[in-house]
Amino acid sequence: MKKYVTMKDIAQRAGVSVNTVSKALRGKTDISKQTRQKIFKIAKEIGYIKNTTAFALRRNETKTIGVIIEDSSNPFFAEVLKGIESATRKFGYQLLLMNTETDPKLQSQAIKTLLERRVEGLLISPFGQDTEDFEKLLKMNFPFVLLGRHMYRPDIDEIYSDEINGGYLATKHLISKNRRRILFINTDLNNSASKMRYEGYKKALAESMIDLSEDYLIPVPYNKNMEAGYQGVKRAVEKGLDFDSILCYNDLFAIGAIRALDEIGKRVPDDIPVIGYDDIAFASYFRPPLTTIRIKKYEMGFEAFKILLEKLKGKRKDYKQLVLDVELIVRRSA
């Protein structure tokens, strides 16, 4: 296994002390120009790479944050990460990324691993509502921000979308199309997004005096993505539900649902309009283009880092909970 070239290796080649090499590489002027040039030449020839980690640890400042996401296969997170990366570059930080696949044990392990790597703060997208991991971080006074989730408590920094309004806007749009038996393919109600979107759905139904059975709420596994939406439709058909439209937890569910509808001979949107959620990058390129709820994904990532940076710089000791607006994007699927 190849070892990294060290300052000691350069010193041996140049016939000088390690201290002299260190001074030269740091641009100190108390050694001769000729010696500096010789050291730089040798460093380049033998492939020296500066050990910024060791330097950062000596200063107790790694300029690195940890990012923990719940599902690396979901394009939603690619756009959130783009926002985080833009912010870290702008403010001179780097990130280490870990994925939990919605497994609480993997989340706990990811936090432990990133703390061992001496990250300065954490951005976390948790799936469920368990706060045990966050209790530990709060006791350590370690800075972290939650993305896309609301824990219903005032002592955690969070940034999330107005999910109740998102569920409401999507359902109202279907009602405006004279649809009243609206199937909701959702996840289990074990995270704030699924809960709040369901609240918005029920609010819209109540406003229009539509009394719909809870049988029309179909919970499916979150991490199954398109397969979840596909199976959601199949389950609804097996239960004999007479649905006339579908609202899906996210766009991936919607794509799977549309495939299932095609298999049973239902046209979208003529027979069954379908609405997704998130407005992922290829939602407008799918056929039919998805009507969906747009979340400010890039902004969520960018602003999450800014909230974290305020804590890292000691500019804020209170807790911030930022709620981002959502928007109904009407295309051809509904």
C-alpha positions, 0 to 999 in steps of 0.5 A, spaced: 500 500 500 502 506 497 504 511 503 503 518 503 510 522 502 511 526 508 516 532 510 521 527 513 521 524 506 523 531 503 528 533 508 532 527 507 532 528 500 534 535 501 539 534 506 535 539 511 531 539 517 524 537 517 523 544 521 526 547 515 521 543 510 515 546 514 517 553 514 519 553 506 512 549 505 508 555 509 512 560 506 516 563 511 522 567 509 527 566 514 530 561 510 534 562 503 530 563 497 535 557 494 533 552 499 526 554 499 526 553 491 530 546 492 525 544 497 519 545 493 522 542 487 523 535 491 516 536 494 513 536 487 518 531 484 516 526 489 508 527 490 508 531 496 501 532 498 499 537 504 496 534 510 491 539 512 487 534 517 493 534 521 494 541 521 486 542 522 486 538 528 492 542 531 488 548 530 481 544 533 478 547 526 477 541 521 473 546 516 469 540 515 461 538 516 458 531 516 451 530 512 447 524 513 441 523 508 436 517 509 436 515 502 441 516 497 437 513 491 432 518 491 433 524 486 430 529 491 437 528 496 441 530 490 438 537 489 438 538 497 446 536 496 447 541 491 445 546 495 449 544 501 455 543 496 454 550 494 454 553 501 460 549 503 464 551 497 462 559 498 464 559 506 470 555 505 468 548 508 468 541 506 463 535 507 463 528 509 456 524 506 453 518 509 447 514 508 442 511 513 437 507 508 432 510 513 435 505 518 435 508 525 441 504 527 445 506 521 443 513 523 446 512 530 453 509 527 453 515 522 453 520 527 458 516 531 463 515 525 462 523 523 464 525 530 470 521 530 472 524 524 472 531 528 467 534 523 465 541 526 457 540 525 452 536 522 446 536 517 441 530 518 435 528 514 432 523 519 426 519 517 422 517 523 421 521 530 425 518 534 430 524 538 435 519 542 440 521 537 439 528 538 438 528 545 446 526 545 448 531 541 444 537 545 448 534 551 454 535 548 452 542 545 454 539 538 451 544 533 447 540 528 441 542 523 435 537 521 433 537 514 426 536 511 423 534 518 420 537 524 421 534 531 415 538 534 420 541 539 423 548 540 430 546 542 432 543 535 435 547 529 430 545 523 429 547 516 423 543 513 417 545 508 410 547 509 408 540 508 401 541 510 400 546 505 403 541 500 398 536 501 392 541 501 394 544 495 395 537 491 388 535 494 384 541 492 387 541 485 384 534 484 377 536 487 377 542 482 377 536 477 371 533 480 375 528 483 372 526 490 375 519 491 382 520 492 387 515 494 393 517 498 399 513 497 403 515 503 408 512 507 407 509 514 405 516 519 412 515 522 415 522 520 413 529 520 412 529 512 408 524 511 404 526 517 403 533 515 401 531 508 396 527 510 393 533 515 393 537 509 389 532 505 384 531 510 383 539 511 382 539 503 377 534 504 373 537 510 373 544 506 369 540 500 365 536 505 368 530 502 367 524 508 372 519 505 374 512 509 381 511 512 381 505 507 383 510 502 390 512 505 395 506 503 401 506 507 407 503 503 415 502 505 418 509 504 425 506 501 421 502 496 421 508 491 417 507 485 416 500 487 412 502 493 407 507 488 406 501 484 404 496 490 400 501 493 395 501 487 395 494 487 393 494 494 388 499 493 385 494 487 385 488 491 381 492 497 376 493 492 377 501 493 373 505 487 378 511 487 378 516 482 384 520 483 391 519 486 396 523 491 402 520 492 407 521 497 413 523 492 414 523 485 417 516 485 411 513 488 407 517 483 411 514 477 410 507 480 403 508 481 402 510 473 405 504 471 400 500 475 395 504 472 397 502 465 397 495 467 390 495 469 388 499 463 387 506 466 389 512 463 393 518 466 390 523 467 383 521 463 381 516 467 385 517 474 389 523 475 396 522 479 399 528 483 406 527 485 410 531 491 417 534 491 418 536 483 424 532 482 429 534 476 426 529 471 418 530 473 417 534 467 420 529 463 416 523 465 410 521 460 405 524 462 409 530 465 408 530 473 403 534 476 407 535 483 408 539 489 415 543 488 419 543 494 425 548 494 430 543 495 436 547 493 434 552 498 433 547 503 440 545 503 444 552 502 440 555 508 441 549 512 448 550 512 447 557 513 443 556 519 449 551 522 454 556 520 451 561 525 452 556 530 459 554 528 461 562 528 457 563 535 453 568 532 446 565 535 445 561 541 437 560 540 434 555 535 431 557 528 426 553 525 425 555 518 419 553 514 420 553 506 414 555 502 411 550 497 408 550 490 403 546 486 406 545 479 401 543 474 403 539 468 399 533 464 398 528 469 393 531 473 
